[in-house]
Structures are given as C-alpha cells and as structure tokens.
Amino acid sequence: DTAVSQTPKYLVTQMGNDKSIKCEQNLGHDTMYWYKQDSKKFLKIMFSYNNKELIINETVPNRFSPKSPDKAHLNLHINSLELGDSAVYFCASSQPLRRAEAFFGQGTRLTVV
Amino acid sequence: TQLLEQSPQFLSIQEGENLTVYCNSSSVFSSLQWYRQEPGEGPVLLVTVVTGGEVKKLKRLTFQFGDARKDSSLHITAAQPGDTGLYLCAGAQVTTDSWGKLQFGAGTQVVVTP
C-alpha cells in the first residue's frame, strides 16, 4: 500500500525530447507537490497544487508543465529536455494547514544525455 | 538563498558513538520537520516540532526546537549502522500563503560504521 507512488523510477532520454512523470497518492491529501533534488542532494520546491488548482510555481521554466486531473494525481510534463534538467524529481503530498508534514514518492531519476 | 543552514555536512562515526546535527535559520517557522533519506528513496518523515522549546524523543533520537522557533537539533545516542542516511531538516509556514511549502536544509550525510 504505497502512499505516494510515482513512475517511472528511472528515465534516460536525449536532449530535446519531451517526457512525463506520473504521481498518485492514496492518503486523501488535498495538496500535492513536485520537488527537484540536485546533484548535491538539495531539495527545492517546483510546484504545488491544492485540489487540482496550481498554488505555487517557483519560477520554473515554462518547459515544465504540471497537470492535476484530480486531487489524487499530479503529473509533470517536461518539453525540450536540456542537460541541466538531469536531477531526481520527487512528488509529495500533505495537508498543509495541519503541520505540513509531507509524504514523498520514491523519486524519478531523470538523466538527459 | 538558503534559509536553513544545516551542519555538519558530513559526519562519520563508529557504532555506539553519539552525534548531533544542527539546523539553523533566521526565519521563524510554524512547523519544522526532520526527514531521513536513503539512497534511491524519497525522504521519510521522522518527526515534526511546532512549539518553541519542544523536545521530542523517538527511541535513540532526540529532537529539539529552539525557543524562538528558528533552529533545531537532532541528537542520536549510541548510533547504529542502520542510522546511516541523509538527514534533512525542513521548515514550513502553516498558512494559506505558503500551502505547506517546505524549505529544506542542504542535508547532513551520516555514516555509522560497525
């Protein structure tokens, strides 16, 4: 019973390609997030959705487009991939007005070659 | 700009020793959390502290939240190899403006050798 699951776990692709990462949570949380972890293990928020509505967009390039079909799902589509997009992307969910404790997926390691 | 400063960045100790990781900020947080991340996995929540001066214990782990709610520490007593991992502190404002956005420290890699 995985609380937050994301697919795929690994993604290797060439520059210029378009790719998507999918995320699902079964915790009943209203809010979902995408975080990016760089090569130095630093985690930074990218987006937040609350009940399908975009709440936070942390100056991420337009090539990144999140989409939330319902409050249990949050997908991330990336256009025209660049070498610098290589990182580990984590989906998370929480109830932000109740201590904001986040539950993370396993991560998707994206490698752009 | 990193709002949460974690120290040290790396800690290597022998089994049975004690260790402390620090998390300092110039900002006040409503909620401060500690996570542990293992290779190939996502961060896993260890504890949340919300009250200034709060102390929480989780078996051999002791967490403190500063009186001003700006800094925190994690102390591990009699460390075991299973404690090896990347320890992350994260602060959040529990408001409708921030929507639970977590600001992370850079992490402390802890290695406990048998």
Interface residues (C-beta under 8 A of the other chain):
Chain A: V4 T31 Y33 Y35 K40 K41 F42 L43 K44 I45 S48 N50 I55 I56 F90 A92 S94 Q95 P96 L97 R98 R99 A100 E101 A102 F103 F104 G105 Q106 G107
Chain B: Q2 S30 S31 Q33 Y35 Q37 G40 E41 G42 P43 V44 L45 T48 V50 L86 L88 A90 A92 Q93 V94 T95 T96 S98 W99 G100 K101 L102 Q103 F104 A106 G107 Q109
